[in-house]
Amino acid sequence: MTKTDKKILEEIIRVDHAGERGAIKIYEGQLLALKTFRQDEALRRKIEEMKEHENEHYDFFDKEIQKRKIEPTKLLPLWDVMGVALGFGTTMLGKKAAMLCTASVEEVIDNHYKNQIYKLKEDEKNLKEKIIKFREDELHHKDIAYDNGATKKGLFGLLDKVIQTSSRIAITISEKI
């Protein structure tokens, strides 16, 4: 039986804890824009539903961080502010941009979770199963986003690249710090 390296395990849990919290903050920013400047009841309901999944994911990783005594990323406050700003800003640009934000982040998370699933060994079966389930939820969110107007056409392609690149940078930093 092979064992997951302790350093890899800590990085996985730290970054997933930060990432799920970041997703919640993005949705909070989107909901703030929808409650103050942009009135779209159907979009608000979809975002609230996806946010509930992220809350479930975050709660799991928050318990794992505490149980395993892993230090969360020191940049959580920064990620909180940037997540709310990203969600608010994309929603102020309109429904297509708001949905693209979700699709872009979820595309990065899909690959991120795939890599983690590969790294986890037999001794972390429960964690691996949770990440597989959470990945499925994230893929569902991506589908919801594309079904509701996400597009990469025109300038949206640039926005997609900015969101995906910044998501990858946040992942890399949060694994280590």
Backbone as a chain_set.jsonl record, in Angstrom:
{"seq": "MTKTDKKILEEIIRVDHAGERGAIKIYEGQLLALKTFRQDEALRRKIEEMKEHENEHYDFFDKEIQKRKIEPTKLLPLWDVMGVALGFGTTMLGKKAAMLCTASVEEVIDNHYKNQIYKLKEDEKNLKEKIIKFREDELHHKDIAYDNGATKKGLFGLLDKVIQTSSRIAITISEKI", "coords": {"N": [[0.846, -1.186, 0.0], [0.654, 2.123, -0.964], [1.579, 5.344, 0.264], [0.29, 8.635, 0.593], [2.315, 11.429, 0.149], [3.16, 13.558, 2.835], [3.624, 16.349, 2.543], [2.497, 16.875, 0.002], [-0.139, 16.208, 0.548], [-0.806, 18.149, 2.477], [-0.587, 20.458, 0.887], [-2.629, 19.985, -0.991], [-4.959, 20.024, 0.595], [-4.775, 22.578, 1.766], [-4.852, 24.321, -0.484], [-7.29, 23.618, -1.646], [-9.087, 24.28, 0.344], [-8.711, 27.069, 0.38], [-9.477, 27.609, -2.272], [-12.184, 26.789, -2.437], [-13.304, 28.534, -0.612], [-12.683, 30.872, -1.95], [-14.344, 30.59, -4.192], [-16.846, 30.833, -2.999], [-16.667, 33.503, -2.213], [-16.506, 34.767, -4.712], [-19.084, 34.21, -5.69], [-20.511, 35.565, -3.698], [-19.812, 38.199, -4.317], [-20.992, 38.384, -6.842], [-23.668, 38.062, -6.134], [-24.017, 40.336, -4.558], [-23.801, 42.371, -6.491], [-26.045, 41.683, -7.976], [-28.067, 42.168, -6.165], [-27.943, 44.85, -5.758], [-27.397, 46.502, -8.088], [-27.939, 45.164, -10.512], [-30.721, 43.606, -11.586], [-31.737, 40.425, -11.67], [-33.517, 37.888, -11.267], [-33.628, 35.123, -11.896], [-30.964, 34.506, -12.5], [-29.811, 35.148, -10.053], [-30.916, 33.13, -8.404], [-29.739, 30.828, -9.549], [-27.031, 31.303, -9.023], [-27.056, 31.364, -6.242], [-27.705, 28.694, -5.745], [-25.444, 27.348, -6.786], [-23.565, 28.426, -5.072], [-24.264, 27.21, -2.686], [-23.339, 24.577, -3.072], [-20.604, 25.131, -3.085], [-20.309, 25.995, -0.467], [-20.722, 23.578, 0.885], [-18.472, 22.146, -0.028], [-16.421, 23.795, 0.965], [-16.898, 23.597, 3.746], [-16.216, 20.917, 4.192], [-13.414, 20.925, 3.582], [-12.565, 22.81, 5.434], [-12.999, 21.485, 7.839], [-11.176, 19.399, 7.456], [-8.746, 20.802, 7.433], [-8.646, 21.678, 10.058], [-8.805, 19.254, 11.506], [-6.494, 17.917, 10.659], [-4.594, 19.664, 11.382], [-3.474, 21.625, 9.645], [-1.946, 24.451, 8.33], [-3.838, 27.115, 7.117], [-3.801, 28.926, 3.953], [-1.933, 31.899, 4.078], [-2.883, 33.984, 2.703], [-5.63, 34.223, 2.66], [-7.313, 36.509, 3.423], [-6.685, 38.347, 1.35], [-7.433, 36.863, -0.921], [-10.157, 36.711, -0.379], [-11.042, 39.394, -0.723], [-10.309, 39.806, -3.405], [-11.831, 37.824, -4.647], [-14.525, 38.629, -4.131], [-14.439, 41.074, -5.485], [-13.921, 40.215, -8.134], [-16.231, 38.68, -8.666], [-18.253, 40.636, -8.321], [-17.444, 42.578, -10.206], [-17.498, 41.167, -12.704], [-20.181, 40.559, -12.849], [-21.304, 43.085, -12.985], [-20.574, 43.684, -15.538], [-22.384, 42.244, -16.955], [-24.669, 39.492, -17.66], [-23.499, 37.51, -19.346], [-20.748, 37.844, -18.849], [-20.678, 37.354, -16.101], [-21.451, 34.663, -16.024], [-19.408, 33.617, -17.567], [-17.283, 33.995, -15.847], [-17.757, 32.039, -13.877], [-17.596, 29.719, -15.547], [-14.94, 29.898, -16.512], [-13.354, 29.765, -14.163], [-14.176, 27.234, -13.245], [-13.232, 25.571, -15.277], [-10.48, 25.675, -14.877], [-10.4, 24.561, -12.317], [-11.34, 22.0, -12.805], [-9.141, 20.711, -14.137], [-7.268, 21.046, -12.105], [-8.373, 19.565, -9.941], [-8.376, 17.044, -11.188], [-5.613, 16.518, -11.367], [-5.012, 16.386, -8.636], [-6.502, 14.142, -7.834], [-5.114, 12.166, -9.125], [-2.672, 12.302, -7.73], [-3.313, 11.485, -5.13], [-3.082, 8.735, -2.929], [-3.813, 5.278, -1.94], [-4.175, 5.442, 0.831], [-5.653, 7.683, 1.295], [-8.363, 7.46, 0.631], [-11.013, 8.402, 1.268], [-10.73, 11.209, 1.1], [-10.004, 11.41, -1.58], [-12.339, 10.42, -2.831], [-14.142, 12.427, -2.09], [-13.046, 14.642, -3.435], [-13.372, 13.788, -6.055], [-16.178, 13.805, -6.191], [-16.668, 16.529, -5.677], [-15.427, 17.631, -7.896], [-17.16, 16.773, -9.898], [-19.417, 18.293, -9.203], [-18.373, 20.846, -9.755], [-17.963, 20.676, -12.509], [-20.615, 20.506, -13.274], [-21.433, 23.067, -12.55], [-19.985, 24.526, -14.432], [-21.286, 23.685, -16.778], [-23.841, 24.748, -16.281], [-23.174, 27.443, -16.382], [-22.409, 27.778, -19.119], [-24.817, 27.053, -20.303], [-26.277, 29.216, -19.608], [-25.389, 31.483, -20.919], [-22.6, 32.012, -20.881], [-19.727, 32.865, -22.714], [-16.926, 32.835, -24.957], [-16.445, 34.484, -26.981], [-15.227, 37.248, -28.892], [-14.282, 40.036, -26.902], [-14.753, 38.667, -24.592], [-13.177, 36.446, -24.661], [-10.673, 37.399, -23.921], [-11.22, 38.167, -21.279], [-11.742, 35.616, -20.224], [-9.163, 34.477, -20.397], [-7.743, 36.107, -18.589], [-9.083, 35.54, -16.169], [-8.683, 32.745, -15.962], [-5.859, 32.595, -15.9], [-5.242, 34.124, -13.601], [-6.531, 32.522, -11.716], [-5.006, 30.168, -11.827], [-2.564, 31.168, -10.901], [-3.276, 31.919, -8.283], [-3.833, 29.391, -7.246], [-1.292, 28.137, -7.349], [0.187, 29.776, -5.592], [-1.299, 29.503, -3.215], [-0.966, 26.832, -2.59], [1.577, 26.773, -1.508], [1.963, 28.887, 0.332]], "CA": [[0.0, 0.0, 0.0], [1.449, 3.347, -1.035], [1.086, 6.404, 1.129], [0.378, 9.98, 0.044], [3.329, 12.264, 0.774], [2.565, 14.524, 3.775], [3.703, 17.695, 1.958], [1.496, 16.923, -1.07], [-1.443, 16.188, 1.205], [-1.032, 19.474, 3.066], [-0.812, 21.403, -0.21], [-3.95, 19.708, -1.562], [-6.018, 20.482, 1.505], [-4.649, 24.037, 1.915], [-5.29, 25.031, -1.687], [-8.72, 23.38, -1.87], [-9.758, 25.106, 1.355], [-8.68, 28.451, -0.132], [-10.225, 27.68, -3.522], [-13.632, 26.73, -2.194], [-13.66, 29.813, 0.011], [-12.642, 31.857, -3.03], [-15.556, 30.436, -5.006], [-17.939, 31.431, -2.219], [-16.501, 34.962, -2.279], [-16.9, 35.199, -6.063], [-20.547, 34.193, -5.735], [-21.001, 36.659, -2.847], [-19.672, 39.418, -5.103], [-22.027, 38.37, -7.879], [-24.97, 38.295, -5.487], [-24.045, 41.744, -4.154], [-24.134, 43.144, -7.696], [-27.432, 41.376, -8.372], [-28.995, 42.726, -5.18], [-27.841, 46.307, -5.687], [-27.406, 47.208, -9.365], [-28.448, 44.333, -11.618], [-31.841, 42.787, -11.129], [-31.966, 39.238, -12.494], [-33.936, 36.906, -10.27], [-33.261, 33.761, -12.319], [-29.514, 34.392, -12.334], [-29.562, 35.146, -8.608], [-31.236, 31.786, -7.887], [-28.712, 29.885, -10.028], [-25.79, 31.576, -8.297], [-27.249, 30.914, -4.856], [-27.643, 27.228, -5.745], [-24.04, 26.949, -6.943], [-22.872, 28.829, -3.845], [-24.536, 26.175, -1.673], [-22.373, 23.488, -3.307], [-19.284, 25.597, -2.648], [-20.335, 25.974, 0.999], [-20.534, 22.167, 1.269], [-17.069, 21.825, -0.299], [-15.605, 24.546, 1.915], [-17.066, 23.008, 5.083], [-15.417, 19.69, 4.237], [-11.988, 21.246, 3.662], [-12.328, 23.516, 6.685], [-12.877, 20.426, 8.859], [-9.912, 18.693, 7.193], [-7.64, 21.675, 7.864], [-8.625, 21.666, 11.524], [-8.535, 17.888, 11.963], [-5.113, 17.54, 10.331], [-3.731, 20.742, 11.869], [-2.779, 22.219, 8.497], [-2.033, 25.914, 8.303], [-4.463, 27.63, 5.888], [-2.979, 29.914, 3.264], [-1.876, 33.199, 4.757], [-3.459, 34.988, 1.813], [-7.107, 34.171, 2.638], [-7.962, 37.838, 3.361], [-6.505, 38.899, 0.009], [-8.287, 36.087, -1.84], [-11.544, 37.111, -0.104], [-11.295, 40.687, -1.37], [-10.215, 39.641, -4.855], [-12.977, 37.016, -5.075], [-15.714, 39.485, -4.148], [-14.255, 42.053, -6.571], [-14.09, 39.51, -9.408], [-17.649, 38.363, -8.831], [-19.0, 41.884, -8.492], [-17.064, 43.211, -11.472], [-17.994, 40.438, -13.872], [-21.643, 40.674, -12.893], [-21.609, 44.433, -13.463], [-20.403, 43.664, -16.998], [-23.555, 41.594, -17.527], [-24.891, 38.069, -17.41], [-22.507, 36.691, -20.061], [-19.469, 37.938, -18.13], [-20.849, 36.663, -14.815], [-21.445, 33.223, -16.276], [-18.068, 33.269, -18.026], [-16.448, 33.93, -14.651], [-17.951, 30.688, -13.344], [-17.07, 28.727, -16.495], [-13.481, 30.008, -16.567], [-12.809, 29.224, -12.914], [-14.443, 25.794, -13.169], [-12.343, 24.87, -16.207], [-9.196, 25.545, -14.188], [-10.59, 23.651, -11.191], [-11.448, 20.65, -13.362], [-7.779, 20.19, -14.299], [-6.647, 21.066, -10.78], [-8.87, 18.396, -9.204], [-7.882, 15.835, -11.872], [-4.233, 16.324, -10.928], [-5.022, 15.962, -7.238], [-7.02, 12.773, -7.783], [-3.99, 11.334, -9.559], [-1.632, 12.322, -6.695], [-3.743, 10.846, -3.888], [-2.852, 7.284, -2.886], [-4.857, 4.457, -1.301], [-4.39, 5.816, 2.234], [-6.527, 8.862, 1.334], [-9.527, 7.081, -0.176], [-12.145, 9.29, 1.547], [-10.411, 12.517, 0.514], [-10.047, 11.237, -3.03], [-13.752, 10.311, -3.215], [-14.745, 13.754, -1.943], [-12.558, 15.499, -4.52], [-14.057, 13.311, -7.269], [-17.563, 14.306, -6.119], [-16.631, 17.985, -5.812], [-15.098, 17.902, -9.301], [-18.416, 16.612, -10.64], [-20.214, 19.5, -8.921], [-17.773, 21.977, -10.468], [-18.274, 20.492, -13.934], [-22.025, 20.864, -13.407], [-21.477, 24.538, -12.525], [-19.497, 24.982, -15.743], [-22.385, 23.456, -17.721], [-24.87, 25.759, -15.976], [-22.675, 28.735, -16.888], [-22.523, 27.816, -20.585], [-26.249, 27.008, -20.636], [-26.875, 30.509, -19.262], [-24.848, 32.625, -21.647], [-21.145, 32.169, -20.904], [-19.157, 32.814, -24.056], [-15.54, 33.295, -25.073], [-16.378, 35.247, -28.231], [-14.834, 38.653, -28.798], [-13.519, 40.438, -25.722], [-14.946, 37.687, -23.527], [-12.018, 35.557, -24.722], [-9.633, 38.036, -23.105], [-11.661, 38.035, -19.889], [-11.521, 34.213, -19.874], [-7.72, 34.267, -20.182], [-7.374, 36.805, -17.356], [-9.641, 34.787, -15.038], [-7.999, 31.457, -15.849], [-4.467, 32.815, -15.489], [-5.222, 34.535, -12.195], [-6.917, 31.358, -10.916], [-3.827, 29.282, -11.749], [-1.579, 31.827, -10.025], [-3.779, 31.8, -6.907], [-3.652, 27.983, -6.861], [0.141, 27.898, -7.113], [0.584, 30.489, -4.38], [-1.998, 28.956, -2.04], [-0.376, 25.533, -2.225], [2.858, 26.947, -0.815], [1.981, 29.912, 1.403]], "C": [[0.888, 1.245, 0.0], [0.769, 4.453, -0.25], [1.287, 7.764, 0.461], [1.411, 10.779, 0.843], [2.656, 13.351, 1.613], [2.54, 15.943, 3.194], [2.647, 17.867, 0.857], [0.1, 17.006, -0.47], [-1.781, 17.55, 1.808], [-1.318, 20.514, 1.985], [-2.199, 21.231, -0.809], [-5.036, 20.296, -0.679], [-5.97, 22.003, 1.658], [-5.23, 24.769, 0.698], [-6.783, 24.807, -1.943], [-9.57, 24.155, -0.872], [-9.842, 26.549, 0.85], [-9.541, 28.59, -1.383], [-11.722, 27.658, -3.328], [-14.117, 27.999, -1.506], [-13.659, 30.923, -1.04], [-13.878, 31.801, -3.904], [-16.762, 31.053, -4.298], [-17.875, 32.948, -2.329], [-16.856, 35.502, -3.663], [-18.42, 35.26, -6.15], [-21.134, 35.291, -4.843], [-20.894, 37.998, -3.582], [-20.723, 39.512, -6.19], [-23.396, 38.666, -7.276], [-25.101, 39.74, -5.022], [-24.421, 42.627, -5.343], [-25.586, 42.92, -8.101], [-28.461, 41.955, -7.404], [-28.992, 44.248, -5.172], [-28.019, 46.999, -7.037], [-28.071, 46.452, -10.506], [-29.542, 43.436, -11.087], [-32.074, 41.641, -12.109], [-32.24, 38.091, -11.541], [-33.513, 35.483, -10.637], [-31.758, 33.533, -12.134], [-29.155, 34.328, -10.851], [-29.815, 33.766, -8.014], [-30.191, 30.757, -8.304], [-27.413, 30.06, -9.244], [-25.916, 31.127, -6.847], [-27.167, 29.396, -4.753], [-26.193, 26.742, -5.875], [-23.235, 27.3, -5.692], [-23.092, 27.807, -2.731], [-23.596, 24.987, -1.838], [-20.997, 23.892, -2.794], [-19.207, 25.637, -1.122], [-20.098, 24.556, 1.518], [-19.067, 21.769, 1.097], [-16.161, 22.509, 0.732], [-15.692, 23.941, 3.312], [-16.238, 21.745, 5.231], [-13.942, 20.028, 4.418], [-11.644, 22.018, 4.928], [-12.169, 22.509, 7.827], [-11.561, 19.666, 8.689], [-8.709, 19.505, 7.673], [-7.509, 21.646, 9.383], [-8.208, 20.291, 12.057], [-7.062, 17.522, 11.781], [-4.092, 18.586, 10.77], [-2.836, 21.307, 10.755], [-3.006, 23.721, 8.533], [-2.73, 26.355, 7.012], [-3.525, 28.623, 5.201], [-3.057, 31.247, 4.001], [-2.548, 34.293, 3.934], [-4.99, 34.955, 1.75], [-7.755, 35.555, 2.604], [-7.842, 38.487, 1.98], [-7.396, 38.185, -0.991], [-9.757, 36.453, -1.631], [-11.897, 38.385, -0.866], [-11.299, 40.527, -2.891], [-11.381, 38.815, -5.401], [-14.245, 37.844, -5.17], [-15.613, 40.481, -5.304], [-14.46, 41.398, -7.937], [-15.558, 39.197, -9.667], [-18.49, 39.599, -9.099], [-18.722, 42.489, -9.864], [-17.603, 42.487, -12.686], [-19.509, 40.536, -13.978], [-22.066, 42.063, -13.359], [-21.424, 44.535, -14.974], [-21.576, 42.98, -17.699], [-23.57, 40.09, -17.289], [-23.844, 37.184, -18.093], [-21.171, 36.687, -19.328], [-19.556, 37.216, -16.787], [-20.772, 35.152, -15.006], [-20.085, 32.758, -16.795], [-17.115, 33.151, -16.832], [-16.544, 32.525, -14.045], [-17.321, 29.649, -14.26], [-15.548, 28.734, -16.502], [-12.829, 29.41, -15.323], [-12.992, 27.709, -12.881], [-13.586, 24.995, -14.145], [-10.957, 24.677, -15.595], [-9.312, 24.512, -13.065], [-10.728, 22.205, -11.662], [-10.058, 20.022, -13.493], [-7.055, 20.078, -12.963], [-7.076, 19.821, -9.981], [-8.411, 17.088, -9.856], [-6.459, 15.512, -11.429], [-4.167, 15.84, -9.484], [-5.486, 14.514, -7.102], [-5.906, 11.798, -8.15], [-2.921, 11.216, -8.453], [-2.019, 11.559, -5.427], [-3.617, 9.331, -3.987], [-3.979, 6.592, -2.112], [-5.154, 4.869, 0.138], [-5.317, 7.028, 2.388], [-7.778, 8.641, 0.487], [-10.703, 8.047, 0.025], [-11.926, 10.671, 0.917], [-10.528, 12.462, -1.008], [-11.499, 11.171, -3.529], [-14.458, 11.659, -3.124], [-14.319, 14.66, -3.095], [-13.193, 15.079, -5.844], [-15.483, 13.857, -7.307], [-17.59, 15.822, -6.325], [-16.306, 18.384, -7.25], [-16.353, 17.78, -10.165], [-19.334, 17.805, -10.43], [-19.687, 20.689, -9.723], [-18.033, 21.879, -11.971], [-19.736, 20.831, -14.215], [-22.183, 22.383, -13.408], [-21.029, 25.111, -13.865], [-20.601, 24.822, -16.789], [-23.509, 24.47, -17.52], [-24.447, 27.106, -16.569], [-22.815, 28.826, -18.403], [-23.987, 27.773, -21.031], [-26.924, 28.365, -20.413], [-26.112, 31.699, -19.822], [-23.347, 32.816, -21.637], [-20.646, 32.0, -22.33], [-17.72, 33.295, -24.001], [-15.349, 34.1, -26.356], [-15.967, 36.69, -27.955], [-13.99, 38.933, -27.574], [-13.705, 39.484, -24.547], [-13.798, 36.676, -23.503], [-10.862, 36.088, -23.89], [-9.973, 37.917, -21.619], [-11.434, 36.602, -19.393], [-10.044, 33.969, -19.553], [-7.251, 34.92, -18.878], [-7.847, 36.001, -16.141], [-8.909, 33.457, -14.867], [-6.558, 31.622, -15.367], [-4.391, 33.203, -14.017], [-5.637, 33.387, -11.269], [-5.739, 30.399, -10.752], [-2.759, 29.866, -10.824], [-2.007, 31.683, -8.571], [-3.607, 30.369, -6.39], [-2.195, 27.728, -6.489], [0.604, 28.547, -5.815], [-0.03, 29.831, -3.148], [-1.495, 27.571, -1.644], [0.815, 25.717, -1.292], [2.813, 27.859, 0.389], [0.723, 29.818, 2.251]], "O": [[1.76, 1.4, 0.855], [-0.455, 4.489, -0.12], [2.321, 8.016, -0.158], [1.374, 10.795, 2.073], [1.703, 13.988, 1.165], [1.546, 16.654, 3.338], [1.98, 18.899, 0.797], [-0.738, 17.782, -0.928], [-2.901, 18.041, 1.668], [-2.199, 21.357, 2.154], [-2.874, 22.217, -1.104], [-5.93, 20.989, -1.163], [-7.017, 22.651, 1.677], [-6.001, 25.717, 0.843], [-7.469, 25.717, -2.409], [-10.653, 24.632, -1.213], [-10.904, 27.17, 0.887], [-10.255, 29.581, -1.537], [-12.451, 28.412, -3.971], [-15.213, 28.483, -1.787], [-14.52, 31.803, -1.026], [-14.405, 32.836, -4.312], [-17.592, 31.712, -4.924], [-18.898, 33.606, -2.517], [-17.444, 36.578, -3.775], [-18.98, 36.246, -6.629], [-22.152, 35.887, -5.196], [-21.79, 38.835, -3.477], [-21.281, 40.582, -6.437], [-24.184, 39.426, -7.84], [-26.19, 40.31, -5.086], [-25.257, 43.522, -5.219], [-26.273, 43.852, -8.518], [-29.603, 42.203, -7.789], [-29.915, 44.873, -4.65], [-28.733, 47.999, -7.116], [-28.701, 47.06, -11.371], [-29.297, 42.593, -10.224], [-32.544, 41.85, -13.228], [-31.325, 37.414, -11.072], [-33.083, 34.724, -9.768], [-31.341, 32.475, -11.661], [-28.295, 33.546, -10.446], [-29.019, 33.282, -7.209], [-29.8, 29.909, -7.502], [-26.779, 29.082, -8.85], [-24.973, 30.566, -6.289], [-26.622, 28.868, -3.784], [-25.771, 25.835, -5.159], [-22.333, 26.56, -5.3], [-22.196, 27.569, -1.922], [-23.106, 24.446, -0.847], [-20.308, 23.101, -2.149], [-18.159, 25.345, -0.546], [-19.357, 24.361, 2.482], [-18.489, 21.128, 1.974], [-15.257, 21.889, 1.293], [-14.674, 23.788, 3.988], [-15.625, 21.521, 6.275], [-13.286, 19.483, 5.306], [-10.533, 21.887, 5.443], [-11.298, 22.669, 8.682], [-10.908, 19.328, 9.676], [-7.769, 18.956, 8.249], [-6.404, 21.595, 9.923], [-7.364, 20.188, 12.947], [-6.46, 16.892, 12.65], [-2.889, 18.424, 10.563], [-1.623, 21.442, 10.91], [-4.125, 24.191, 8.74], [-2.272, 26.012, 5.922], [-2.566, 29.1, 5.809], [-4.116, 31.655, 4.479], [-2.757, 35.403, 4.424], [-5.583, 35.592, 0.88], [-8.677, 35.762, 1.815], [-8.791, 39.105, 1.499], [-8.042, 38.827, -1.819], [-10.524, 36.501, -2.593], [-12.911, 38.45, -1.561], [-12.178, 41.048, -3.578], [-11.864, 39.081, -6.502], [-14.963, 37.776, -6.168], [-16.589, 40.705, -6.019], [-15.112, 41.978, -8.806], [-16.064, 39.427, -10.766], [-19.334, 39.607, -9.995], [-19.643, 42.863, -10.59], [-18.114, 43.122, -13.608], [-20.055, 40.59, -15.08], [-23.074, 42.204, -14.05], [-22.046, 45.377, -15.621], [-21.74, 43.125, -18.91], [-22.609, 39.507, -16.786], [-23.357, 36.223, -17.497], [-20.534, 35.641, -19.201], [-18.609, 36.541, -16.382], [-20.11, 34.451, -14.24], [-19.655, 31.642, -16.503], [-16.235, 32.29, -16.824], [-15.527, 31.903, -13.74], [-16.582, 28.783, -13.791], [-14.929, 27.669, -16.499], [-11.87, 28.645, -15.421], [-12.065, 26.98, -12.528], [-13.248, 23.846, -13.86], [-10.334, 23.631, -15.778], [-8.419, 23.683, -12.888], [-10.275, 21.287, -10.979], [-9.833, 18.914, -13.006], [-6.316, 19.122, -12.727], [-6.238, 19.118, -9.418], [-8.092, 16.127, -9.155], [-6.141, 14.357, -11.146], [-3.352, 14.979, -9.151], [-4.911, 13.749, -6.328], [-5.779, 10.732, -7.548], [-2.337, 10.148, -8.269], [-1.148, 11.043, -4.727], [-3.994, 8.724, -4.99], [-4.952, 7.22, -1.692], [-6.27, 4.667, 0.617], [-5.719, 7.357, 3.504], [-8.196, 9.516, -0.272], [-11.324, 8.467, -0.952], [-12.823, 11.226, 0.283], [-11.085, 13.364, -1.634], [-11.842, 11.796, -4.533], [-15.276, 11.995, -3.98], [-15.148, 15.37, -3.665], [-13.519, 15.933, -6.668], [-15.94, 14.322, -8.352], [-18.434, 16.338, -7.058], [-16.848, 19.364, -7.762], [-16.576, 18.595, -11.06], [-19.962, 18.279, -11.377], [-20.466, 21.449, -10.3], [-18.294, 22.888, -12.626], [-20.059, 21.378, -15.269], [-22.975, 22.926, -14.178], [-21.621, 26.064, -14.371], [-20.825, 25.724, -17.597], [-24.061, 24.987, -18.49], [-25.251, 27.813, -17.175], [-23.288, 29.838, -18.921], [-24.348, 28.392, -22.031], [-27.997, 28.633, -20.953], [-26.176, 32.798, -19.271], [-22.848, 33.706, -22.325], [-21.085, 31.109, -23.057], [-17.341, 34.063, -23.117], [-14.219, 34.365, -26.766], [-16.313, 37.268, -26.925], [-13.088, 38.163, -27.243], [-12.906, 39.489, -23.61], [-13.482, 36.115, -22.453], [-10.155, 35.323, -23.233], [-9.107, 37.602, -20.803], [-10.983, 36.402, -18.266], [-9.718, 33.328, -18.553], [-6.448, 34.339, -18.147], [-7.088, 35.806, -15.192], [-8.554, 33.084, -13.749], [-6.097, 30.862, -14.515], [-3.568, 32.67, -13.273], [-5.137, 33.293, -10.148], [-5.505, 29.879, -9.66], [-2.128, 29.138, -10.058], [-1.184, 31.357, -7.715], [-3.272, 30.166, -5.223], [-1.908, 27.167, -5.431], [1.33, 27.934, -5.032], [0.656, 29.628, -2.146], [-1.594, 27.187, -0.478], [1.034, 24.908, -0.39], [3.534, 27.642, 1.363], [0.556, 30.59, 3.195]]}, "num_chains": 1, "name": "protein.A"}
